[in-house]
Amino acid sequence: MFNDTFLKTIFELQEGIKSIITPNNYTLADICFAPLTGPFTGPTTVSHCTIQSIWGYWQDDLKKFENSEEEGNYTVNYLDHFRVCLQ
């Protein structure tokens, strides 16, 4: 589960699902749970949808996931970010 290749594959799958458009022009935004939208916020978009996935720990951002830094003799990467989020 914490393999970076697997997580990137899941990210691609998630982004693919978010971009699906049916032949009748329905999208995820038409059926998703979007609690912060209403009649005065304009049409719901996919960015308003509540999507629960492990990618939420990196704000659905591949650049944040791939970010790594050297601290002393250690490399701080996506696993360290995940560990900090869980504490």
DAFEN-V868233 format. One record per pair of residues at least 12 apart in sequence whose ideal C-beta (glycine too) atoms are under 8 Angstrom apart, sorted by the first residue. I is the first residue (numbers start at 1). J is the second residue. Records with the same first field share a line. If there is no record, write none. Layout:
I = J  J
This chain:
1 = 54
2 = 79  82
4 = 65  78
7 = 54  55  65  78
8 = 62  65
10 = 53  54  55
11 = 55  60  62  65
14 = 51  53  55  60
18 = 46  49  51
19 = 46
27 = 46
28 = 46  49
29 = 43  44  45  46  48  49
30 = 44
32 = 44  46  48  49  50  51
33 = 49  50
34 = 48  49  50
35 = 50
36 = 48
57 = 81  82  85
58 = 78  81
64 = 81
65 = 78
66 = 78
67 = 81
